[in-house]
Amino acid sequence: MAESSAFGGIVRGRVIGISTGMAIGFPAFGAVILGPLGDKFGVQTPVAVGAVVGLIAWAWIARRLSRQTAILERPPGLD
């Protein structure tokens, strides 16, 4: 896990616990949302909308991470 090496020993367990909780909780939360929408509109429409929203979120996060990586990997003293 990348997050286990990115944080110090004091908060490492908390970070792994939060990421595990999100990995378990988000699919259940999505099922609660997509279930009633699937009953009303059919399964394909809510899943397609969810896929588009997921792709947009992925692109936004990937762009932010690339900017943060460039900032964090600058040599010291270049502020």
N, C-alpha and C positions, 0 to 999 in steps of 0.2 A: 504494500500500500504506500502510495506516495505521501499521504498525509502523515504517516507514522514517522517518516524521517524528516519531515519539514518542521516539526515542532519539538521543543525540548521535552525532557522526561516528565516535568510537572504537569503539563497539559496534554500530553500524548494520549493518555487513556480517555480523556474527555473528548478529544477530537475524534478518535476512532469510535467512541460510543455514539457521538452525534451523527457521524457519517453512516454508521450501521443503522441507527434509528431512522435516518432519512431513507436509506435503501429499502428498509422494510415498510416504513409508513407511507411513502409517496405512492407506491402502486395501490395500496389499499384505499388511499384518499382518491386516487384517480378512478378506481372502480366505483366508489360511492357517487362520484360525479357522472361518469360515463353510463352507469346503469340506467338511471331515469332518463337521460338524454337518448340512450339507445332504444328505450321503450317508446319514446315519443317520436323520434325521427328515423328510427332504424339504426342499425349498428354502424353502417358504413360512414354516414355523415359525421357523427361525433368522433370516430376514430380518425378520419381524414383531417378534420379540424385540429384535433390533438396532435397529429403528426406535423402539420404545418406550424403550429405554435411551438412544438418541440424543436423543429429545425430553425426557426427564427431565434429561439432562445439559445440554441447551440451556437449559431453564427455570432450572436452578440457576445456570448461568454468567451468564445474562441478569440474574438477580436480584442476583448479586454485583457485576456491572459497574455496575448502576444505583446501588447503594449506594456503590461506589467513586467514581463520577462525582459524586455529591452531596457526598462528602467532599472531593474534589479541587477542586471548583469553588466552595467556600466562600470568601468574602472573607478576606484575610489578617487575622490577629489574633483570629479566632473559634475558639479551641481548646476 
